[in-house]
Amino acid sequence: MDNLGIEVVVLPYIKMEARGKYEEALKEIIGILKAQPVESIDGDLNYIITRILKESYPLRYFNLNRAVGVLECCKLEFYRRVAAPYEDTKIKENGDV
């Protein structure tokens, strides 16, 4: 709890020193994706992400629920860090709705 009595949740960000073990595999996957026609990337990403989740978690409802939560948080993080700043730039360029 913080000093206002609000529960503090530690976000599961991966520490900088732990990221290295994934870098080579990520570079390879990203390179393969970038070489594909843009219209096939969605299906490729769906396949890759589904395989990773399917093979990372044991098949139990608890873990399926966790996996769906991970996907939701990834969606929100992508929007917050990539889409929203892009939209803000376009609003400055073209005006708000």
C-alpha positions in Angstrom: 0.0 0.0 0.0 1.1 3.5 -0.6 0.7 6.4 1.8 -2.8 7.0 0.6 -3.9 3.4 1.3 -3.9 2.5 -2.4 -2.6 -1.0 -3.3 0.5 -0.7 -5.3 0.9 -3.3 -8.0 4.4 -4.0 -9.4 4.2 -4.2 -13.2 5.9 -7.2 -14.8 8.3 -5.3 -16.9 11.4 -7.3 -17.8 14.6 -6.0 -16.4 17.2 -4.6 -18.9 19.7 -7.3 -17.9 17.2 -10.1 -18.6 16.3 -8.9 -22.1 19.5 -10.1 -23.8 18.5 -13.8 -23.8 15.7 -12.9 -26.2 17.4 -10.5 -28.5 18.8 -12.8 -31.1 15.6 -14.8 -31.5 13.6 -11.5 -31.7 15.9 -10.0 -34.3 15.5 -13.2 -36.4 11.7 -13.2 -36.1 11.4 -9.4 -36.8 13.7 -9.8 -39.8 11.5 -12.6 -41.2 8.3 -10.5 -40.5 9.7 -7.4 -42.2 10.6 -9.5 -45.3 6.9 -10.5 -45.7 4.3 -8.6 -47.6 2.5 -6.3 -45.1 -0.8 -8.1 -45.7 0.6 -11.4 -44.4 2.2 -10.0 -41.2 -1.1 -10.1 -39.2 -1.6 -13.8 -39.7 2.1 -14.5 -39.1 2.0 -12.6 -35.8 -1.1 -14.4 -34.8 0.5 -17.7 -35.4 3.8 -16.8 -33.6 2.0 -15.3 -30.5 -0.5 -18.2 -30.3 2.3 -20.8 -30.5 4.4 -19.0 -27.9 1.5 -18.8 -25.4 0.3 -22.3 -26.2 3.7 -23.8 -25.5 4.7 -21.6 -22.6 1.7 -22.2 -20.3 0.5 -25.6 -19.0 -3.1 -26.3 -20.2 -5.2 -25.2 -17.2 -7.9 -22.6 -16.9 -5.7 -20.6 -14.5 -3.0 -20.4 -17.1 -5.3 -19.7 -20.0 -6.8 -16.8 -18.0 -3.2 -15.5 -17.4 -2.4 -15.8 -21.1 -5.5 -13.8 -22.1 -4.5 -11.2 -19.5 -1.0 -11.0 -21.0 -2.5 -10.4 -24.4 -4.8 -7.6 -23.1 -1.8 -5.9 -21.3 0.3 -6.2 -24.5 -2.5 -4.5 -26.4 -2.8 -1.7 -23.9 1.0 -1.3 -23.7 1.3 -1.1 -27.5 -1.5 1.5 -27.7 0.0 3.5 -24.9 3.5 3.5 -26.2 3.1 3.4 -30.0 -0.4 4.3 -31.2 -1.3 7.1 -28.8 1.9 9.1 -29.4 1.4 8.6 -33.2 -2.2 9.9 -32.9 -0.9 12.9 -30.9 1.5 13.7 -33.6 -1.2 13.5 -36.3 -3.5 15.7 -34.2 -0.7 18.4 -34.1 -0.2 18.0 -37.8 -3.8 17.9 -39.0 -5.9 19.3 -36.1 -8.2 17.5 -33.7 -11.6 16.1 -34.6 
